[in-house]
């Protein structure tokens, strides 16, 4: 982050899509907190809900007493989700949500199945379990993880069918207890086709495999529907995981919601009720915050806001691609989640990759350097903050809060156009000089 200057400045406060610095300047935040800030910085309704909770000296109800906040949040989430997705658990992080979902899937089969499938391009967290299910360039060190993980190409239903067929026990039964899927991959800007999702759902139903959708980043309106999978009827998962904007940008809370039958078969007996629990599960202030965050998502029509943002960003970024085809290879995205795949630059960059310590084997070095130079210029010269995804093809991400205004988006597009008009050679030279000097 210090490559962009972010790490060398102090923030004073933040509001909406803006970050106000100690030196009196302000920065337009196009990062959206990497999925956390659908509500923007310090949404007034979120602040008010937390203030009411504190001023009333509410108890952080947990375990010993019935929690009305936990019950209300679980009820409200169930009301919004399709089918019988109705039993929820609320830990702190997306990784914890995914771990809990996988654990439930394994318990559902009573430990009689041993294989789990995940995509080659995926991001499910960085704990030992979730990290072993993550197929990202960020995982450059092999830690111990879950056993019997089989990797399939993202979105490839034929390859996934083959993987399921190969995971057969000696008695002919299926050995796959769960399949992890990101219907829309926020880190690579790829999606499953509707046809593939339907076939996936049918396969999991036929083989009694627990289908887990990870919408930690893409949930709560980010992609133009409440959750990405909800744009297609009949593809509902067995467990849905989510986090990030569930906390309204102020609370650390995640969740996973399961079909009632799945939960009851897994844990609904006295001997099993504490097989999965955490100290901060359903913490009062966090769940009260999440209740209001979900209310805001619905009442302020976050999916509609995301579609409005797409109507500005999609054609605007495409115009920039056409104006700068030597730099912008592709534009992708949906709702308030977009990105540019950049390229080009002098061939000497390939030689530099072999000489720079730590990057000799990085095939994406040229792409990264080009992308970082654009991000750095946007921040340094235009006071606009973007970021890049370290997964797959390293797109420059444009994923603003859903509170952003049309004129702010247009300001960003003008700044990006002006930045690329500088030319790659000047952008790269400036970035490298600043990096060397720092």
N, C-alpha and C positions, 0 to 999 in steps of 0.2 A: 504493500500500500504506500510505502514511502516513495516508491517510484513515481507516483502520481502527485505527491505533495500532500495527500490526505494526512499522513502520519506526522507532519511537521507543523500542523496548525491546531489551535484549540477552538472548540465549539462553545459558543455562549448559550444559544437556545435554538429551538427548531419549531416550525409551525407549518402545517400543510405540506407543500412540496419544497419548502425552503429551509436551509440550514444557515443560521446567523453566526458569524465568526467573531472572535474576540477583537479582531482588528477593525470591526465595523463593516466588513464586506458581507455579502450573502451568497450562498451557493444553491443553485437549482438542482435538487436531488432527483435524478432519473434512475436511481438504483432501486427505489422502492424498498430499501432495507433487505434486498434479496428475498422478497416475498413477505416480509414481516409487516410492511407498512401500507397495506391496502387502504387503511383508514387515514393515512398520512401521519405526519408528526403531530402528536398531542391533539388528537381530535377532541373537541370540547365535550362531547357526550361521554367519551371514555373517561376523561379527567373527572367529570362530574360524578360518574358512577363510583369511581374509586374514592373520591372525596366523601360521598355519602356513606360509604362503607366504613371509612375511618372515623368520621365524625360521630357516627352512631355507636362506635366502639363494638362493632359486630364481632362475634366470636369466630375464630378460624375453625369452624366446625369440622371435625375429622374423626372418624372411627367410633368414638365413644357416644356421640350423639348423632341423631338424624340430621343430615345437611339439606336444608331447603334449596340452597344454591346448586348443589350437585344434582338434585332431583330435577330442578327447573331446567338446567342446562341440558341434561340428558333428554328430557322431554322435548325441549325446543328443537334440538338437533334431529331427533327422531321424526318430528313433525315435518321437517324440511327434506328429509331423505326419502327416496322411493322404496317401495317394497317393505320388507320386514327388517330393514336395518334399524334397530331400535335399542340395542343394549350398548352403552358407551362406557369407556374408561378414560380418565383424563390425567395423564402424567405430565411431564414438563417439556419434553423435546420430541421432535419428529423421530429421532432415532429410537427413543423409548417407546413411542407409539408403534413403530415397525417391529421392534423386539416383542412387544406384547401381542401384536397380531400374529407373528410367526409362532410364538409360544402357544397361543390359543389353538392355532391350526394343528400343531403337533399333538397337543393334548386331546383335541377332538378325535384324532385317530388312535388315541390310547397308546402311542408309542410304537404302533405296529407298522407305520410307514417311516421311511428314513430319508427320502430325497426331496429337495426343494429346488425349484428352478428360478433363475433370475436372468435379466437381460445383460448382454455384453456392455451396453451403454445404460448406466443406471446410477442413481444416487439415492441411497436409503439411510445414510447416517455414517457415523465414524466410531461408534462403539464396536467392541469386538464382534458381536453378532451381526449388527446392521452393517458394519464396515465390510464384513466378509461377503455381504450381499450387494455391495456397491461396486459397479464396474466403471470406475472413473480414474482419470490420470492422476488425481489427487492421492490415490492409493499406491504410492510408489515404494511402500515397504510392506512386506508380508507379515501380518500378525496372525496368531491362531484365530480360528473362527468356527462357524458352524460346519459340521461334517456333511458330506454328500451333497454339495452344491453343484448343480449342472447349469451351464451357461448357454443361453440361446441368443441368436441375433435379434436385436430389438425389432418388434413389430412383425417378425417372420412367423406366421402361424404354421406354415408347413414344417419348418425346422423345430418349432415347439412341439408339434404333434409327434415328430420323430423322436424327440427327447423323452416324451411321455411313454411312447411305445417301447423305447429301449430300457426304461426303468420298470421292468417287470420282475416280480418275485418268482421263485421256483414254482409256486403254486399257480402262477399265471395272473395273480392279482396285481393291481397298480401299486407301485411303491412311492408315488409322489404325494406328499401331504399338502404342499402349497405351491402356488405360482405367484411370484412377485411381479407386478406390472405397474408401470407409470403410463397411464393412457396418453398423457402428453408429457414429454420429457423436457422439463424447464431448462435443463443444462445443455441440451443439444438442439432444442427447438424442433423436435420430431414428434410425430404422433402415430398412434395406431389407427388404421383405417376402420371405418364402421363395420365393414364386412369381417375383418380380422377379429375385432372385439366380439362380434356375434358368434363366430366360430369358436373363439376362446371360451366364451360363456357356456356354449353347448358342450365343449370338450370337458370342462371342469364339472359340469352337472352330470355328464355320463359316467365319469370316472370317480366321482365324489372327491374331487380335489378342491381344497379351499382356495378360492380366488381372492387375492389381496390387491387392492388398488392403492397405490401411494399417491395421494394428492396433497402432500405436505406443503408444497409450493403453490400448486395450481388451484387450490381450493378457495372458497369464499369469494367467488365472483371474478377472479383474476382473468379467466379466459373467455368471459362472456356468457357463461352459465355458472350456476352456483358451484358445481364441480364439473370438470371437463367431461366425465363420462355421462353426465346427465343430458347432454345434447343428443344422445341416442337412447331410445327406449329398448328395454329388454336386455341390457348388458350389465345390470346391477351386480356388484361384487358380493362376496360373502363377508368380507371385512373391508372397511374403508379407513385409511389413516389420513390424518390432517394435522396441521399445526400452524406455525408462523402467524398469519393474520387472525387466527382465532383469538389471540390475546389483545387485539386492537392496537398493537404497537406498544403496549405498556405492561402486559402480563406474560410470564413465561408459562405457557400451557399448550398442550397438544391433546389429541384424542384419537381413539379408534372406536368405530362403531360396527358391531357385528349383527348378523341375523340372529334373532332370538333363539332359534333351534340350535344354532352352532354354540352359542354361549351356554345354553342349558345342558347340552350334551358334554360340554367341556368342564364346567365349573359348578353347576347348580346342585351341589350336595355338600353336606356339612364337612365331610372329610377333605373337600377340595377348595373351600371358599377362600382360604388364605394362601393358595399356591402362587398367586400373583398379587402383590401389594407393594406400595411405596409410601414413604413418609409424607411426601407432598402431593400425593394423589388427591385431586379434587379440593385443593386448598381454598378456603372460603373466598379470600379477596381475588384470587385468580379466576375462580368460576363466576363470581359476581361480575368481574370485568368482562369475561367471555360472553356472558348472557347479554350484556349491553352491546358488545362488539357484533354479535350475531343479529341483534335487533337492528343495528345501524346498517348492516349488510342488506337486510331485507327491506327496511323502511326507506333507505336512501338508494335502493335499486343498484347495488354494486355491479351485477351482471350487465345492466343497461349502461352504466358508466363505462365499463370496460369496452363495450361495443362502440360507444361514442369515441373513445380513445383510439380504437382500431381504425375508425373511419378517418382519423387524422393521420395517424402514424403509418398505416399500411401504404396509402398512396404517396405520402410524403417521403418515406424511405425508398420507395420504388423510383420516384423522380430522382433522388440522389444517386441511386444505383445507375440510372441511365446517364446522368451527368458525369459520373466518375467510374466508368466501367473498368478502368485500369486498376482500381483499388477495391471496389465493392463487387465481390463475386456473386453474392446472393443475399437476398433479404427474406427473412422468415419470421413467423410469429402469429399470434392470435390474441385478441383482447388487448390487455395491457401488458403483454409479454412478447416482446419483439427482439430481434437481433440482426446484426449484419455480419456476414462472413467476409472478412477482408483478406486481401492477398497482394501480390505484386512486390515491388521493391527490387533493388539491384541484386544481381546474383552473388555479389560478394558477401551477402548475408549468410549464404550457405557455408561459406568458408569461415565466417565469424562464429557460426554455431559450433564448429569443430574446435575452435580456439578458446571459447569462453568456458571457464571451469564449471562443471555441472551440467552443461548443455550439449555435450558431444554426441549423445545418443538421442537428442530430442528432435524428432522429425517435424515438429510444429514450431521450431524456434523462429523461423522467418515470420510465420503468421502471428505468433505472440508479439514479436518485436514491432511489427506494423500496427497491430491492434493497440498495444500499450502506448505507442507514440501518439496515436489519435486520441486516446483517453487522456493522456497527459496534457496535450494541447487544449482539449476542451475544458479541462479543469483550470489550467494555468491562465489561459487567455480569455476564456468565456465564463469561468466560474460555474461550470456545469459538471456534475458528477455522474459518471457512468461506471460500468465495471465489465470485466470479461469473464466468461465461463471457462474454467480450466478443463472441462470435459470435452471429449470428441474434437470438434474443429475449432474450438476456442472463439466463439462468436463474441462480438462486442454487444453487450446486453443493453437494451432500452426497455426498462420495466418499471415505469413510474407508479406512484401511488394513484389510486382511483379518485383522489381528491384534486388531481392536477387539472388546470384550466386549459382551454383550447389555445389561448394566446401564449401560454407557457410552453406548450408543445410546439407551436409554430416558432417560438424563439429558439428552442432547441434545434429544430430542423434547419433554421437559418444558420445557426452557429456550426452545426455539423457540415453543412454545405461549404461554409467559409473555411472551415478547418481543412477539408479535403482539397479545396482549391489551392491551398498552399503547396501541394505537391508532396509526394512521399519522401523525396530526398531531403527537403527542408525539415519535414516533421521528424524524420529519423535522426537527422544530424542534431537537431535541437534536443531530442529526447536523450540521445546517447551522451551528449555533452553534459546535460544536467545530471544524468545518472552517474557519470564518471566523477563529476565535481562533488556530488553528495557522498 
